[in-house]
Amino acid sequence: MDFATFVQILDSTMRLATPLLLACLAGLFSERSGIFDIGLEGKMLMAAMCTGAAAALSGSVWVGLLAGIGGAMVLAAIHGVASITFRGNQLISGVALNFVASGITVLAAQSMFHQGGRTPPLSGGARFNPIDLPFAEAASGIPIIGPIYAEVLSGHGALVYVALLAVPLTWWVLYRTRFGLRLRAVGENPASVDTAGISVVRLRYTAVAITGVLCGIAGAYMAAGLQAGFGKEMTAGRGYIALAALIFAKWRPWYALMATLLFGFFQALALRPDVIKASVGFDVPVPALDALPYILTVIVLAGFVGRAIPPRAGGEPYVKER
Amino acid sequence: MTRLPRWADLVLVPLISLLLAGLFSTLVILSIGQSPVEALKTMVDGAIGSAYGWGYTLYYTTSFLFTGLAVTVAFHASLFNIGGEGQAQLGGLGVALVCLALPWPHWTLALPAAMIGGALFGAAWAAIPAYLQAKRGSHIVITTIMFNYIAAALLAYLLVDVLKPVGQSDPASARFPQGTELPTLHEIPGLSLIFTKQVPANVTLFIALAACWLIWVLLWRTRLGYEIRAFGKSEPAALYVGINPVRITMIAMLISGALAGLMAINNVMGESGRLLQNSAEGAGFIGIAVALMGRNHPMGVFLAAILFGFLYQGGAELGLFTSIPIELRTVVQGLVILFTGALDHMVRMMLGVFFAPRRGVR
C-alpha cells in the first residue's frame, strides 16, 4: 500500500468513524448513569430519517440537524419513561425501539415522498459540505504531515469536527464537573446518590436526553454527511458497532475515540478489497473484515484483554423504598 | 404497587398490552394517511380468510414457535437470548450441510438427520456466548448480539465463496436433492381436502407443536426444568440448594440454541429447498416478541406464534395490495415488545387501580 492510498483510507476512516464515535459517546452517557441502551441503532436511524426529510423539505441542513436531534430525543424519551419511570426491562425496551424505528422510518419516508421509503437526494445547502481547515492548501506540500493534515483532517463536514470535539468535552464533563461525578456515581451506586439528596430520576433522564442529542447528531451525519438522504436501514448495524466500541473502550471517552477510529478503519478497509489483497498478498474475504469489530468485542468481553466491567448499577431500575 | 390476582396477571396484562400496541399501530396507520379498517380487512382476508392464507400463516407460525420457545427456555434461566437470529442462520447451515451431504432417498430419513444438523449447529452457536456468560461473566445480551453479526458475516462468506455452485450468480447453496422435500399440508392425505392449493406450511408444524409440549414437560415436569426455573428466579437460592450455575446456564442456552436452529427445517428444508442469505428473515427476533407476549409459557407461545404468523402474512398482503408498506409489521412487532416487555409495569399500575383493596388495608 503506497502512501497516497493510505491517506485515502485514513480519510474515509475519519468519515466512517464519526457516526460510530457520536453514537458511542451517546451510549457512554446513558450507560454511565446506569441505563443500558441497545437502542442506539434505532435512535440513529430515526434521526437519519428526520434529518433526510427535514433537510429535503427546507433545503437547510441545520433544520435537518435539529429535526434529527428531535427524532432521536423522542425515542430517548420513550426509553427513559419505560426504564426509569416504569422500571421496565431496559434491554427489552431498547430492542423494541430498534424495531419501531426500523419500521416507522420507512413508513414515514414513504408517506411523505413516495420514493420507495427513501427521502429525496440532498445537495448543496441541504448537506454538510466540506470545511477546509486553515492552511490546508499551503500545508499539503509538506511531506507526510502535509497530506495527513490536508487530506485526513481537513475537508470534512462540520459534524466530523463536532464529534472530535465531543471527546474532550465528554471527558471534561464526566471527570471535571459536579454533574459528571454524580452521573458516574448514579451508575455505580444510585442509593448513595439518593442519600446525598440528589434526584436519581432527574440525573438519569438528563443522561438519556444527552444520549438522544448525540444519537441525533450521529443520525444527521449519516443522512446529510456520509450519504445524501435517508434510505431504509441505512445505519446498517452501526449502533451495535458503537455499542461494541463502548465495551471495547470500557466506558471511557478517549478510549472510545480510539476504538471507533479502529472500527472505522476496518470499515474503510472493507471498502477497498484491492488494497487488502495488495498489502497482505491474499484475498481476505470482506465479511471477515465486517465481523472483525464484533469478534474483537467478544474477545474483550471474555476478559482476555483486560476486563470490561460495566457500571455496576447498569440495567437495574432504581427503587427508592422497599 | 397493588398485587394483581393471578388470572389478571396471566390474561389481562398481555391482553391490555396487546390492545395498547394495536391502538398505537392504528395511530401510525392513521398518521400516514391510510385507513386502519381497510388495513385490518386486508390482513384478515389474506392471512386467515382462506385455507390458502392459513397455509402461509401457519408456515410463519411454525418458525415463530421454534424461536419463541428458544427465547422462553433461556428466559426461564434468566438469560436474555437475542441471538436466536444467528442461531437460526447457523441451524440453516447445519440443515443445508446434511441435506447436501447424501442423495437422500426419502424425506422420512432426511428429516431426522437434518433436525440433528440444525439443532447441533444452533446449539453450537449459542454455546460460546453461554460459556462466556457462565465462566467469564460476559453479558449474554451483548455477546449474542455480536454473534448475530458474526453469523451473518460467516454465512455471507460461506454462501459466496464456498457453498455457491459453479455457474450460479446469486449467493445461495445448491438445491437440495429431491428426497429432502418435506410434504406440505397440501400433500398430506386428509389435510389436502382443506388445503387445496400448494402452501408453504409443512410437516414441520407438527414437530413445532410437539416441541411446545416437550418444552412444557421439560420446564414443569422434570428436575432439570425445576433447576432452570429456580436458577432463573434466584441465583443465590439456586446455589444454596446445590444447583450448578455453569451447568444450568450452558444447558439452558444449548436447548435455546438448538430450538432456534431447528427452525431451519421449516424455512430452509421445507420452503426454499436451498440455503439462502439471511435465511432466518428476522424470525429469531420475532421469537423475543412471541416469548414476551406468551408470558414465557409454551401455551402462550403457541397463541402468540399464531398471532405473529397472522401479523406476518397479513403484513405481506398489506405490502402487496395496499399502499401501506410491509414495514408496518416491524412497527407492530416493536410496539408489542415495548408494551409487553418493557412497559408491563405501566399496564400493571393501570390495572392495579381496579384491583386495589377496597377498605384501604394497605
Contacts between the chains, C-beta under 8 A, distances in Angstrom:
chain1	res1	chain2	res2	distance
A	38	B	141	7.1
A	38	B	145	7.0
A	78	B	338	7.6
A	82	B	338	7.0
A	82	B	342	4.3
A	82	B	343	5.4
A	82	B	346	7.8
A	83	B	342	7.1
A	86	B	342	7.7
A	86	B	343	5.8
A	86	B	345	4.6
A	86	B	346	4.5
A	86	B	349	7.5
A	87	B	345	5.5
A	88	B	341	7.4
A	88	B	342	3.8
A	88	B	343	5.6
A	88	B	344	6.7
A	88	B	345	5.8
A	88	B	346	7.5
A	89	B	341	5.9
A	89	B	342	5.5
A	90	B	342	7.7
A	91	B	80	5.8
A	91	B	82	7.9
A	91	B	141	5.4
A	92	B	80	7.6
A	92	B	288	7.6
A	92	B	292	7.0
A	92	B	337	6.3
A	92	B	338	7.9
A	92	B	341	3.7
A	92	B	342	4.7
A	93	B	338	6.6
A	93	B	341	7.4
A	93	B	342	3.6
A	93	B	343	7.9
A	95	B	82	6.7
A	95	B	285	7.6
A	95	B	288	6.3
A	95	B	337	6.1
A	95	B	341	7.9
A	96	B	334	4.9
A	96	B	335	7.3
A	96	B	337	3.8
A	96	B	338	3.7
A	96	B	341	6.5
A	96	B	342	5.8
A	97	B	334	6.8
A	97	B	338	6.9
A	98	B	334	7.2
A	99	B	285	7.2
A	99	B	330	5.3
A	99	B	331	7.3
A	99	B	333	5.2
A	99	B	334	3.0
A	99	B	337	6.5
A	100	B	330	7.8
A	100	B	331	5.7
A	100	B	334	3.5
A	100	B	335	6.3
A	100	B	338	6.8
A	101	B	334	7.6
A	102	B	327	7.2
A	102	B	330	5.2
A	102	B	334	7.4
A	103	B	327	4.2
A	103	B	328	6.4
A	103	B	329	7.2
A	103	B	330	3.2
A	103	B	331	3.6
A	103	B	332	7.8
A	103	B	333	7.6
A	103	B	334	6.5
A	104	B	28	6.6
A	104	B	327	7.8
A	104	B	331	5.2
A	106	B	325	5.5
A	106	B	327	4.1
A	107	B	28	6.7
A	107	B	32	5.4
A	107	B	324	7.7
A	107	B	325	5.6
A	107	B	327	5.8
A	107	B	328	6.3
A	107	B	331	6.6
A	108	B	32	6.9
A	110	B	32	7.5
A	110	B	325	5.1
A	111	B	32	3.7
A	111	B	33	6.0
A	111	B	34	7.9
A	117	B	325	6.2
A	117	B	327	7.2
A	232	B	327	7.8
A	237	B	149	6.2
A	240	B	145	5.8
A	240	B	146	7.8
A	240	B	149	6.7
A	243	B	142	7.1
A	243	B	145	7.5
A	244	B	142	7.9
A	244	B	146	6.5
A	247	B	142	6.4
A	285	B	157	4.7
A	285	B	160	7.8
A	285	B	161	6.2
A	287	B	152	8.0
A	287	B	153	3.9
A	287	B	154	7.0
A	287	B	156	4.3
A	287	B	157	4.1
A	287	B	160	8.0
A	288	B	153	7.0
A	288	B	157	6.7
A	290	B	149	7.6
A	290	B	153	4.8
A	290	B	156	7.7
A	291	B	149	6.5
A	291	B	150	4.9
A	291	B	153	3.6
A	291	B	154	7.1
A	294	B	146	4.1
A	294	B	147	7.7
A	294	B	149	4.6
A	294	B	150	5.1
A	294	B	153	7.8
A	295	B	146	7.7
A	295	B	150	6.2
A	297	B	142	7.5
A	297	B	146	5.5
A	298	B	128	7.8
A	298	B	132	7.2
A	298	B	138	7.5
A	298	B	143	5.8
A	298	B	146	5.1
A	298	B	147	7.5
A	298	B	150	7.7
A	301	B	132	6.6
A	301	B	136	7.8
A	301	B	138	3.8
A	301	B	139	7.1
A	301	B	142	6.3
A	301	B	143	5.9
A	301	B	146	7.8
A	302	B	132	5.1
A	302	B	136	5.2
A	302	B	138	5.6
A	303	B	136	5.1
A	303	B	137	7.6
A	303	B	138	7.1
A	308	B	138	7.9
A	310	B	139	7.1
